[in-house]
Amino acid sequence: MNTYKEKIKLAVVAPPFSGHLYPILELVLPLLKEKNKYDICVYTGFQKEEVVEKLGFSVKVLLKDKPTAFEKISDTDRQTNPLIAYKQFKENMGLMPEVIKEIEDFFTENKPDIVLADFIAVPVGFVCKKFNILWITSIPTPFAIENKTTTPAYVGGLYPRNNFFFKLRDKLARSLVRNFKRLVCFILRKQLKELNFTLYNEKGEENIYSPYSILGLGMKELEFRDDFPSQFSWAGPCCSSLFQDSVKFINNENFEKTIFLTNGTHLKWAKKLIIDIARELSQKYPQYLFVVSLGSYLEREKEIIKKNNLHIYHYLDYDEILPKIDYVIHHGGAGILYSCVKYNKPAIIIPHDYDQFDYGVRADLAEIAFVAKLKSRKSILKAFNKMLQKEKWDNLEKLSKIFNNYLPSELLKKEIDRILKGEEQ
């Protein structure tokens, strides 16, 4: 029972990117049904306004006069590197004052009781502190939170090792990550000073995350780290398809196995690569059907390209396709990785960019996938043969059962009530 007040005003803030917006929408969607308890409004970019409204949420558009501002920064034409990361951060800093001002205006007009924000919606923290609003961070990539003592992420996919030399490697890698962030903040110190921003708090933890609650949208069983902030909780994966309007996959062909290939929605520069990989495999293995999804939801109605045992779709929902196939080849994004766990589907992970190398490490250690190199066809073929030859996927089956034990939205509701009542975690 809610003892806080009649109705809780909940603001949900996320950038208009599928990998960030969709998990947070899935997290909060069950709360939408409790209209007597929650008054929910979503704040995001123009490109996802229609999607959010379609689910039944009230929506406020950020940077409405710049409808592609967020996408121009995030969509790169090649793999990222430190220079591109710096450029993206600088461009984000250019938008920050305007985004902060808009959120402040929205919150002045209709002040929420509590805010749920995706971890890269950094302006939210500034506004919440200024307006004295409680907030929760949701993070689909929990290992993005900086390490204190364990093997760090975002340095090419490091495997944890327990000896002196690897401990030294980890220490140097953690220092590299921290010093890169410090260097970027030093270069942009003028803009950051205007925002009164400091990178770390008195505990040495990053200030971009909520001090009240951080919800990790993943499975503890897939993580080797144990040095998360004290306010961190494992909520469980949010990877379900939000809509049921995907093109239907109907396999009337007489093939031995069906293999699904995707590199998600975000990697525009890599779409040709996934088609090339599928084409080569389809020629080498004519007895199998290879199905590609290019991840473009807006083009989902476009014609399906079928050539012998290679079918190319512009978009297929994971919940639509995965129950109907045998294996998956993917890029290591959180959504498809956890969908493979959900549906108990063995996979090959070919990391492309960002956090995908680190997801590859975790999937490899958990024995739920084989990892291959994007630039090595030999590596991909070797992994493919290994996947076909492996008969038992015991840990994958075990994790698939554990998957259903997580109740992300229930934990969110408990955290909202706890924080509003001022209770300790």
Sine and cosine of phi, psi and omega as CSV:
sin_phi,cos_phi,sin_psi,cos_psi,sin_omega,cos_omega
0.00,0.00,0.71,-0.71,-0.01,-1.00
-0.99,0.14,0.91,-0.41,0.00,-1.00
-0.98,-0.18,0.05,1.00,-0.08,-1.00
-0.97,0.25,-0.82,0.57,0.04,-1.00
-0.21,-0.98,0.04,-1.00,-0.07,-1.00
-0.85,0.52,-0.74,0.67,-0.06,-1.00
-0.65,-0.76,0.73,-0.68,-0.02,-1.00
-1.00,-0.05,0.84,-0.54,0.08,-1.00
-0.99,0.10,0.92,-0.40,-0.04,-1.00
-0.92,-0.40,0.87,-0.50,0.10,-0.99
-0.99,-0.14,0.73,-0.68,0.01,-1.00
-0.89,-0.45,0.85,-0.53,-0.09,-1.00
-0.83,-0.55,0.80,-0.60,0.03,-1.00
-0.41,-0.91,0.51,-0.86,0.07,-1.00
-0.94,0.35,0.32,-0.95,-0.08,-1.00
-0.99,0.13,0.71,0.70,0.04,-1.00
-0.93,-0.37,0.72,-0.69,-0.10,-0.99
-0.80,0.60,-0.70,0.72,-0.06,-1.00
-0.93,0.38,-0.23,0.97,0.02,-1.00
-0.93,-0.36,-0.71,0.71,-0.05,-1.00
-0.95,0.30,-0.72,0.70,-0.10,-0.99
-0.90,0.44,-0.68,0.74,0.05,-1.00
-0.88,0.48,-0.64,0.77,-0.02,-1.00
-0.95,0.32,-0.53,0.85,0.07,-1.00
-0.93,0.37,-0.66,0.75,0.06,-1.00
-0.89,0.45,-0.63,0.78,0.01,-1.00
-0.87,0.50,-0.63,0.77,-0.12,-0.99
-0.99,-0.14,-0.18,0.98,-0.08,-1.00
-0.84,0.55,-0.69,0.72,0.03,-1.00
-0.88,0.48,-0.45,0.89,0.01,-1.00
-0.94,0.33,-0.39,0.92,0.00,-1.00
-0.90,0.44,-0.47,0.88,-0.01,-1.00
-0.96,0.27,-0.36,0.93,-0.01,-1.00
-1.00,-0.04,0.92,0.39,-0.12,-0.99
-0.91,0.42,-0.39,0.92,0.02,-1.00
-0.98,0.20,-0.27,0.96,-0.06,-1.00
-0.95,-0.33,-0.58,0.82,-0.11,-0.99
-0.84,-0.54,0.68,-0.73,0.15,-0.99
-0.91,-0.41,0.97,-0.25,-0.19,-0.98
-0.95,-0.32,0.70,-0.72,0.12,-0.99
-0.72,-0.69,0.73,-0.69,-0.01,-1.00
-0.98,-0.22,0.70,-0.72,0.02,-1.00
-0.89,-0.45,0.87,-0.49,-0.03,-1.00
-0.41,-0.91,-0.13,-0.99,-0.01,-1.00
-1.00,0.09,0.22,-0.98,-0.10,-0.99
-0.85,0.52,-0.63,0.78,-0.11,-0.99
-0.89,0.46,-0.33,0.94,-0.03,-1.00
-0.91,-0.40,0.18,0.98,-0.01,-1.00
-0.86,0.52,-0.75,0.66,-0.05,-1.00
-0.88,0.47,-0.66,0.75,0.00,-1.00
-0.87,0.49,-0.72,0.70,-0.04,-1.00
-0.91,0.41,-0.69,0.72,0.02,-1.00
-0.89,0.45,-0.60,0.80,-0.02,-1.00
-0.87,0.50,-0.49,0.87,0.01,-1.00
-0.99,0.13,-0.18,0.98,0.04,-1.00
0.97,-0.23,0.09,1.00,0.01,-1.00
-1.00,0.09,0.50,-0.86,0.28,-0.96
-0.96,0.30,0.56,-0.83,-0.06,-1.00
-0.65,-0.76,0.62,-0.78,0.14,-0.99
-0.87,-0.49,0.75,-0.66,-0.06,-1.00
-1.00,-0.06,0.78,-0.62,0.08,-1.00
-1.00,-0.01,0.64,-0.76,-0.02,-1.00
0.81,0.59,0.78,0.63,-0.05,-1.00
-0.88,0.48,-0.52,0.85,0.00,-1.00
-0.99,0.16,-0.05,1.00,0.06,-1.00
-0.77,-0.64,0.96,0.29,-0.20,-0.98
-0.89,0.46,-0.35,0.94,-0.01,-1.00
-0.89,-0.46,0.28,0.96,-0.10,-1.00
-0.86,0.52,-0.70,0.71,-0.04,-1.00
-0.93,0.38,-0.69,0.72,-0.06,-1.00
-0.92,0.39,-0.57,0.82,0.00,-1.00
-0.88,0.48,-0.53,0.85,0.01,-1.00
-0.98,0.18,-0.68,0.73,-0.14,-0.99
-0.99,0.16,-0.56,0.83,-0.09,-1.00
-0.99,0.11,0.98,-0.21,0.01,-1.00
-1.00,-0.08,0.36,-0.93,0.00,-1.00
-1.00,-0.09,0.10,0.99,0.05,-1.00
-0.36,-0.93,0.09,-1.00,0.01,-1.00
-0.87,0.50,0.61,-0.79,-0.03,-1.00
-0.97,0.26,0.36,-0.93,0.08,-1.00
-0.51,-0.86,0.09,-1.00,-0.04,-1.00
-0.82,0.58,-0.58,0.82,-0.01,-1.00
-0.93,0.38,-0.69,0.72,0.04,-1.00
-0.91,0.42,-0.65,0.76,0.02,-1.00
-0.87,0.49,-0.67,0.74,0.04,-1.00
-0.90,0.45,-0.70,0.72,-0.01,-1.00
-0.87,0.49,-0.68,0.73,0.02,-1.00
-0.90,0.44,-0.68,0.74,0.01,-1.00
-0.89,0.45,-0.66,0.75,0.00,-1.00
-0.90,0.44,-0.68,0.74,0.02,-1.00
-0.92,0.40,-0.62,0.79,0.08,-1.00
-0.88,0.47,-0.64,0.77,0.03,-1.00
-0.89,0.46,-0.56,0.83,0.03,-1.00
-0.91,0.42,-0.54,0.84,0.01,-1.00
-1.00,0.09,-0.38,0.93,-0.16,-0.99
-0.79,0.61,-0.78,0.62,-0.04,-1.00
-0.85,0.52,-0.62,0.78,-0.01,-1.00
-0.93,0.36,-0.67,0.74,0.02,-1.00
-0.91,0.42,-0.69,0.72,0.03,-1.00
-0.86,0.51,-0.71,0.71,-0.01,-1.00
-0.87,0.49,-0.69,0.73,-0.01,-1.00
-0.91,0.41,-0.68,0.73,0.02,-1.00
-0.90,0.44,-0.65,0.76,0.05,-1.00
-0.86,0.51,-0.68,0.73,0.01,-1.00
-0.90,0.44,-0.69,0.72,0.02,-1.00
-0.88,0.47,-0.70,0.71,-0.06,-1.00
-0.96,0.28,-0.43,0.90,0.09,-1.00
-0.93,0.36,-0.64,0.76,0.00,-1.00
-0.94,0.33,-0.63,0.78,-0.05,-1.00
-0.56,-0.83,1.00,0.09,-0.11,-0.99
-0.95,0.32,0.83,-0.55,0.03,-1.00
-0.98,0.21,0.36,-0.93,0.11,-0.99
-0.98,0.18,-0.54,0.84,-0.02,-1.00
-0.43,-0.90,0.47,-0.88,-0.04,-1.00
-0.85,-0.52,0.68,-0.74,0.16,-0.99
-0.93,-0.36,0.87,-0.49,-0.10,-1.00
-0.78,-0.62,0.67,-0.75,0.16,-0.99
-0.89,0.46,0.49,-0.87,-0.14,-0.99
-0.91,0.41,-0.34,0.94,0.05,-1.00
-0.99,-0.11,0.06,1.00,0.11,-0.99
-0.99,0.11,0.90,0.43,-0.14,-0.99
-0.85,0.53,-0.62,0.79,-0.02,-1.00
-0.83,0.56,-0.44,0.90,-0.03,-1.00
-0.85,0.53,-0.67,0.74,-0.01,-1.00
-0.86,0.51,-0.67,0.74,0.02,-1.00
-0.88,0.48,-0.72,0.70,-0.06,-1.00
-0.92,0.38,-0.69,0.73,-0.02,-1.00
-0.89,0.46,-0.64,0.76,0.03,-1.00
-0.91,0.41,-0.67,0.74,-0.02,-1.00
-0.91,0.41,-0.65,0.76,-0.07,-1.00
-1.00,-0.05,0.02,1.00,-0.02,-1.00
0.85,0.53,0.76,0.65,0.01,-1.00
-0.95,-0.31,0.68,-0.73,0.06,-1.00
-0.96,0.28,0.54,-0.84,-0.03,-1.00
-0.50,-0.87,0.40,-0.92,0.00,-1.00
-0.84,-0.55,0.68,-0.74,0.10,-0.99
-0.99,-0.13,0.73,-0.69,0.19,-0.98
-0.94,-0.34,0.64,-0.77,-0.07,-1.00
-0.64,-0.77,0.93,-0.37,0.00,-1.00
-0.96,0.28,-0.23,0.97,0.00,-1.00
-0.83,-0.55,0.97,0.22,-0.13,-0.99
-0.83,0.55,-0.55,0.84,-0.04,-1.00
-0.96,0.30,-0.02,1.00,0.12,-0.99
-0.93,0.36,-0.40,0.92,0.07,-1.00
-0.91,0.42,0.73,-0.68,-0.09,-1.00
-0.85,0.52,0.63,-0.78,0.05,-1.00
-0.99,0.15,0.48,-0.88,0.14,-0.99
-0.96,-0.27,-0.62,0.79,-0.12,-0.99
-0.72,-0.70,-0.18,0.98,-0.15,-0.99
-0.95,-0.32,-0.07,-1.00,-0.03,-1.00
-0.93,0.37,0.83,-0.56,-0.09,-1.00
-0.99,0.16,0.29,-0.96,0.06,-1.00
-0.98,-0.19,0.14,-0.99,0.07,-1.00
0.92,0.39,0.45,0.89,0.14,-0.99
-0.78,-0.63,0.66,0.75,0.13,-0.99
1.00,-0.06,0.09,1.00,0.03,-1.00
1.00,0.06,0.93,0.38,-0.01,-1.00
-0.99,0.12,0.67,-0.74,0.09,-1.00
-1.00,0.01,0.66,-0.75,0.06,-1.00
-0.94,0.34,0.70,-0.71,0.04,-1.00
-0.69,-0.73,0.59,-0.80,-0.13,-0.99
-0.95,-0.32,0.92,0.40,0.19,-0.98
-0.54,-0.84,0.12,-0.99,-0.15,-0.99
-0.84,0.54,-0.73,0.68,-0.10,-1.00
-0.91,0.41,-0.62,0.79,0.02,-1.00
-0.97,0.26,-0.52,0.85,0.11,-0.99
-0.89,0.45,-0.63,0.77,0.05,-1.00
-0.91,0.41,-0.67,0.74,0.06,-1.00
-0.84,0.54,-0.72,0.70,-0.01,-1.00
-0.89,0.46,-0.66,0.76,0.00,-1.00
-0.89,0.46,-0.69,0.72,0.02,-1.00
-0.91,0.41,-0.64,0.77,0.00,-1.00
-0.92,0.39,-0.65,0.76,0.06,-1.00
-0.88,0.47,-0.65,0.76,0.03,-1.00
-0.90,0.43,-0.63,0.78,0.02,-1.00
-0.88,0.48,-0.72,0.70,0.01,-1.00
-0.88,0.48,-0.75,0.67,-0.02,-1.00
-0.89,0.46,-0.71,0.71,-0.07,-1.00
-0.94,0.35,-0.51,0.86,0.08,-1.00
-0.90,0.43,-0.70,0.71,0.03,-1.00
-0.89,0.46,-0.67,0.74,0.01,-1.00
-0.90,0.43,-0.63,0.77,0.01,-1.00
-0.89,0.45,-0.72,0.69,0.02,-1.00
-0.88,0.48,-0.68,0.73,0.01,-1.00
-0.91,0.41,-0.55,0.83,0.03,-1.00
-0.93,0.38,-0.69,0.72,0.00,-1.00
-0.88,0.47,-0.60,0.80,-0.04,-1.00
-0.97,-0.23,0.46,0.89,-0.10,-1.00
-0.87,0.50,-0.53,0.85,-0.03,-1.00
-0.90,0.44,-0.75,0.66,0.01,-1.00
-0.90,0.43,-0.64,0.77,-0.03,-1.00
-0.93,0.36,-0.55,0.83,0.01,-1.00
-0.90,0.44,-0.62,0.79,0.02,-1.00
-0.89,0.45,-0.47,0.88,0.00,-1.00
-1.00,-0.03,-0.07,1.00,-0.04,-1.00
0.84,0.54,0.70,0.72,-0.08,-1.00
-0.98,-0.19,0.73,-0.69,0.18,-0.98
-0.85,-0.52,0.62,-0.79,-0.12,-0.99
-0.92,0.39,-0.65,0.76,-0.08,-1.00
-0.83,-0.56,0.47,-0.88,0.06,-1.00
-1.00,-0.04,-0.14,-0.99,-0.06,-1.00
-0.92,0.40,-0.34,0.94,0.05,-1.00
-1.00,0.07,-0.07,1.00,-0.07,-1.00
0.99,0.15,0.26,0.97,0.01,-1.00
-0.98,-0.21,0.42,-0.91,-0.09,-1.00
-0.92,0.40,0.68,-0.73,-0.05,-1.00
-0.98,0.19,-0.16,0.99,-0.07,-1.00
-0.97,0.23,-0.22,0.98,-0.01,-1.00
-0.99,-0.17,0.47,-0.88,0.01,-1.00
-0.88,0.47,0.69,-0.73,0.09,-1.00
-0.98,0.20,-0.15,0.99,-0.06,-1.00
-1.00,-0.07,-0.68,0.73,-0.08,-1.00
-0.27,-0.96,0.72,-0.69,0.12,-0.99
-0.83,-0.56,0.86,-0.51,0.01,-1.00
-0.98,-0.20,0.92,-0.40,0.04,-1.00
-1.00,0.08,0.89,-0.45,-0.06,-1.00
-1.00,0.03,0.90,0.44,-0.01,-1.00
-0.40,-0.91,-0.15,-0.99,-0.03,-1.00
-0.94,-0.35,0.78,-0.62,0.03,-1.00
-0.85,0.52,-0.53,0.85,-0.07,-1.00
-0.91,0.41,-0.29,0.96,0.01,-1.00
-0.99,-0.17,0.07,1.00,-0.11,-0.99
-0.91,-0.42,0.73,-0.68,0.04,-1.00
-1.00,-0.08,-0.15,0.99,-0.01,-1.00
-0.98,0.20,0.49,-0.87,0.08,-1.00
-0.66,-0.75,0.37,0.93,-0.08,-1.00
-0.88,-0.48,0.69,0.73,0.05,-1.00
-0.99,0.16,0.36,-0.93,0.06,-1.00
-0.86,0.52,0.40,-0.92,-0.09,-1.00
-0.89,0.45,-0.43,0.90,-0.02,-1.00
-1.00,0.05,0.12,0.99,-0.03,-1.00
-1.00,0.09,0.66,-0.75,0.09,-1.00
-0.69,-0.72,0.55,-0.83,0.11,-0.99
-0.99,0.10,0.91,-0.41,-0.01,-1.00
-1.00,-0.02,-0.47,0.88,-0.08,-1.00
0.95,-0.31,0.34,-0.94,-0.07,-1.00
-0.93,0.37,0.56,-0.83,0.16,-0.99
-0.84,-0.53,1.00,-0.08,-0.11,-0.99
-0.69,-0.73,0.24,0.97,-0.01,-1.00
-0.96,0.27,0.46,-0.89,0.09,-1.00
-0.95,0.32,0.78,-0.63,-0.05,-1.00
-0.98,0.21,-0.40,0.92,-0.05,-1.00
-0.83,-0.55,0.40,-0.92,0.03,-1.00
-0.92,-0.40,0.54,0.84,-0.06,-1.00
-0.93,-0.36,0.38,0.93,0.09,-1.00
-0.93,0.36,0.42,-0.91,0.17,-0.99
-0.86,0.51,0.65,-0.76,0.00,-1.00
-0.99,0.17,0.65,-0.76,0.06,-1.00
-0.99,-0.13,0.91,-0.42,0.02,-1.00
-0.87,-0.50,0.88,-0.47,-0.03,-1.00
-0.97,-0.23,0.99,-0.15,0.05,-1.00
-0.99,-0.15,0.07,1.00,-0.06,-1.00
-1.00,0.10,0.43,-0.90,-0.02,-1.00
-0.98,-0.19,0.96,0.27,0.01,-1.00
-0.93,-0.37,0.44,-0.90,-0.03,-1.00
-0.92,0.40,-0.70,0.71,-0.03,-1.00
-0.64,-0.77,0.39,-0.92,0.09,-1.00
-0.86,-0.51,0.79,-0.62,-0.02,-1.00
-0.89,-0.45,0.79,-0.61,0.00,-1.00
-0.98,-0.18,0.72,-0.70,0.01,-1.00
-0.82,-0.57,0.70,-0.71,0.05,-1.00
-0.42,-0.91,0.49,-0.87,0.25,-0.97
-0.81,-0.59,0.59,0.81,0.18,-0.98
0.97,0.24,-0.35,-0.94,-0.09,-1.00
-0.97,-0.25,-0.29,0.96,-0.26,-0.96
-1.00,-0.08,-0.53,0.85,-0.17,-0.99
-1.00,0.03,0.96,0.28,-0.05,-1.00
-0.86,0.51,-0.58,0.81,-0.06,-1.00
-0.94,0.35,-0.26,0.96,-0.14,-0.99
-0.96,-0.29,0.12,0.99,-0.07,-1.00
-0.91,0.43,-0.64,0.77,0.02,-1.00
-0.91,0.41,-0.57,0.82,-0.02,-1.00
-0.89,0.46,-0.68,0.73,-0.04,-1.00
-0.93,0.36,-0.55,0.83,0.07,-1.00
-0.92,0.39,-0.68,0.73,0.02,-1.00
-0.88,0.48,-0.67,0.74,0.02,-1.00
-0.89,0.46,-0.71,0.70,0.01,-1.00
-0.89,0.46,-0.66,0.76,-0.02,-1.00
-0.90,0.44,-0.71,0.71,0.00,-1.00
-0.90,0.44,-0.68,0.73,0.01,-1.00
-0.92,0.39,-0.62,0.79,-0.01,-1.00
-0.91,0.42,-0.54,0.84,0.03,-1.00
-0.97,0.26,-0.57,0.82,-0.02,-1.00
-0.98,0.20,-0.47,0.88,-0.04,-1.00
-0.80,-0.60,0.97,0.26,-0.06,-1.00
-0.92,0.40,-0.25,0.97,-0.01,-1.00
-0.99,0.16,-0.15,0.99,-0.03,-1.00
-0.93,-0.38,0.51,-0.86,0.10,-0.99
-0.99,-0.12,0.77,-0.64,0.02,-1.00
-0.93,-0.36,0.85,-0.53,-0.06,-1.00
-0.90,-0.44,0.85,-0.52,-0.03,-1.00
-0.95,-0.31,0.69,-0.73,0.20,-0.98
-0.91,-0.42,0.79,-0.61,-0.01,-1.00
-1.00,0.06,-0.06,1.00,0.14,-0.99
0.96,0.28,0.34,0.94,-0.01,-1.00
-0.97,-0.22,1.00,-0.07,-0.07,-1.00
-0.85,0.52,-0.64,0.77,-0.05,-1.00
-0.93,0.37,-0.33,0.94,0.01,-1.00
-0.96,-0.28,0.34,0.94,-0.13,-0.99
-0.88,0.48,-0.43,0.90,-0.04,-1.00
-1.00,0.05,-0.07,1.00,-0.02,-1.00
-0.91,0.42,0.36,-0.93,-0.08,-1.00
-0.87,0.50,0.68,-0.73,0.07,-1.00
-0.98,0.20,0.74,-0.67,0.01,-1.00
-1.00,-0.08,0.89,-0.45,-0.01,-1.00
-0.86,-0.51,0.83,-0.55,0.05,-1.00
-0.66,-0.75,0.97,-0.25,-0.04,-1.00
0.83,0.56,-0.90,-0.44,-0.06,-1.00
-0.98,-0.19,0.40,0.91,0.07,-1.00
-0.82,-0.57,0.89,-0.47,0.03,-1.00
-0.89,-0.46,0.78,-0.62,-0.02,-1.00
-0.89,-0.45,0.89,-0.46,0.05,-1.00
-0.97,-0.25,0.53,-0.85,0.08,-1.00
-0.97,0.25,-0.50,0.87,0.03,-1.00
-0.34,-0.94,0.72,-0.70,0.14,-0.99
-0.68,-0.73,0.77,-0.64,0.10,-0.99
-0.91,0.42,0.62,-0.78,0.05,-1.00
-0.89,0.45,-0.61,0.79,0.01,-1.00
-0.93,0.37,-0.37,0.93,0.03,-1.00
-0.99,0.14,-0.72,0.70,-0.17,-0.99
-1.00,0.02,-0.63,0.78,-0.18,-0.98
-0.89,0.46,-0.61,0.79,0.04,-1.00
-0.90,0.43,-0.26,0.96,-0.14,-0.99
-0.96,-0.27,0.11,0.99,-0.05,-1.00
-0.83,-0.56,0.07,-1.00,-0.05,-1.00
-0.96,-0.28,-0.65,0.76,-0.06,-1.00
-0.67,-0.74,0.29,-0.96,0.01,-1.00
-0.75,-0.67,0.63,-0.78,0.19,-0.98
-0.87,-0.49,0.87,-0.49,-0.08,-1.00
-0.59,-0.81,0.01,-1.00,-0.16,-0.99
-1.00,-0.04,-0.16,0.99,0.00,-1.00
1.00,-0.06,0.35,0.94,0.11,-0.99
-0.96,0.30,0.44,-0.90,-0.05,-1.00
-0.86,0.51,-0.67,0.75,-0.07,-1.00
-0.87,0.49,-0.79,0.61,-0.04,-1.00
-0.96,0.29,-0.56,0.83,0.01,-1.00
-0.88,0.48,-0.74,0.67,-0.02,-1.00
-0.96,0.28,-0.45,0.90,0.09,-1.00
-0.92,0.39,-0.59,0.81,0.07,-1.00
-0.91,0.42,-0.63,0.78,0.07,-1.00
-0.90,0.43,-0.72,0.69,-0.02,-1.00
-0.82,0.58,-0.70,0.71,-0.08,-1.00
-0.99,-0.17,0.16,0.99,0.08,-1.00
0.85,0.52,0.76,0.65,-0.04,-1.00
-0.92,-0.39,0.87,-0.49,0.08,-1.00
-0.89,0.46,0.45,-0.89,-0.10,-0.99
-0.55,-0.83,0.31,-0.95,0.29,-0.96
-0.94,-0.35,0.75,-0.66,0.06,-1.00
-0.95,-0.30,0.82,-0.57,0.07,-1.00
-0.90,-0.44,1.00,0.02,-0.05,-1.00
-0.86,0.50,0.69,-0.73,0.01,-1.00
-0.95,-0.30,-0.69,0.72,-0.21,-0.98
-0.25,-0.97,0.04,-1.00,0.15,-0.99
0.79,0.61,-0.80,-0.59,-0.07,-1.00
-1.00,0.05,0.05,1.00,-0.16,-0.99
-0.93,0.37,-0.52,0.86,0.05,-1.00
-0.91,0.42,-0.60,0.80,0.00,-1.00
-0.96,0.27,-0.57,0.82,0.11,-0.99
-0.92,0.40,-0.58,0.81,0.06,-1.00
-0.86,0.51,-0.69,0.72,0.04,-1.00
-0.86,0.52,-0.74,0.67,-0.06,-1.00
-0.92,0.40,-0.63,0.78,0.02,-1.00
-0.93,0.38,-0.62,0.78,0.03,-1.00
-0.90,0.43,-0.74,0.67,0.00,-1.00
-0.89,0.45,-0.54,0.84,0.00,-1.00
-0.99,0.12,-0.09,1.00,0.02,-1.00
0.86,0.51,0.68,0.73,0.05,-1.00
-0.92,-0.39,-0.04,1.00,-0.01,-1.00
-0.28,-0.96,0.35,-0.94,0.20,-0.98
-0.97,-0.23,0.53,-0.85,-0.05,-1.00
-0.94,-0.34,0.69,-0.72,0.03,-1.00
-0.79,-0.62,0.25,-0.97,-0.01,-1.00
-0.99,-0.13,0.73,-0.69,-0.06,-1.00
-0.85,0.52,-0.62,0.78,-0.10,-0.99
-1.00,-0.02,0.11,0.99,-0.03,-1.00
-0.82,-0.57,0.97,-0.25,0.05,-1.00
-0.90,0.43,-0.55,0.83,0.03,-1.00
-0.87,0.49,-0.68,0.73,0.02,-1.00
-0.90,0.44,-0.66,0.75,-0.01,-1.00
-0.92,0.39,-0.70,0.72,0.02,-1.00
-0.89,0.45,-0.65,0.76,0.02,-1.00
-0.89,0.46,-0.71,0.70,0.02,-1.00
-0.90,0.43,-0.62,0.79,-0.01,-1.00
-0.89,0.45,-0.70,0.71,0.01,-1.00
-0.91,0.42,-0.63,0.78,0.05,-1.00
-0.88,0.48,-0.69,0.73,-0.01,-1.00
-0.89,0.47,-0.69,0.72,-0.01,-1.00
-0.91,0.41,-0.58,0.82,-0.08,-1.00
-0.99,0.17,-0.39,0.92,-0.03,-1.00
-0.95,0.30,0.87,-0.49,-0.09,-1.00
-1.00,0.02,-0.62,0.78,-0.07,-1.00
-0.91,-0.41,0.75,-0.66,0.05,-1.00
-0.85,-0.52,0.89,0.45,-0.14,-0.99
-0.86,0.51,-0.70,0.71,-0.06,-1.00
-0.94,0.33,-0.56,0.83,0.07,-1.00
-0.88,0.47,-0.70,0.71,0.02,-1.00
-0.88,0.47,-0.66,0.75,0.02,-1.00
-0.90,0.44,-0.73,0.69,-0.01,-1.00
-0.91,0.41,-0.55,0.84,0.02,-1.00
-0.89,0.46,-0.59,0.81,0.05,-1.00
-0.96,0.30,-0.65,0.76,0.00,-1.00
-0.91,0.42,-0.55,0.84,-0.01,-1.00
-0.73,0.69,-0.69,0.72,-0.08,-1.00
-0.97,0.26,-0.15,0.99,0.04,-1.00
-0.98,0.21,-0.33,0.94,-0.01,-1.00
-0.99,0.17,0.68,-0.73,0.03,-1.00
-0.77,-0.63,0.98,0.18,-0.12,-0.99
-0.82,0.57,-0.71,0.70,-0.07,-1.00
-0.93,0.37,-0.55,0.84,0.05,-1.00
-0.91,0.41,-0.65,0.76,0.04,-1.00
-0.91,0.41,-0.64,0.77,0.05,-1.00
-0.84,0.54,-0.72,0.69,-0.01,-1.00
-0.88,0.47,-0.66,0.75,0.02,-1.00
-0.90,0.44,-0.66,0.76,-0.01,-1.00
-0.92,0.39,-0.64,0.77,0.05,-1.00
-0.86,0.50,-0.75,0.66,-0.01,-1.00
-0.89,0.45,-0.69,0.72,-0.02,-1.00
-0.88,0.48,-0.73,0.68,-0.07,-1.00
-0.92,0.38,-0.67,0.74,-0.01,-1.00
-0.92,0.40,-0.47,0.89,0.05,-1.00
-1.00,0.09,-0.09,1.00,0.02,-1.00
0.97,0.25,0.39,0.92,-0.02,-1.00
-1.00,0.08,0.49,-0.87,0.07,-1.00
-0.97,0.24,0.40,-0.92,-0.02,-1.00
-0.96,0.29,0.00,0.00,0.00,0.00
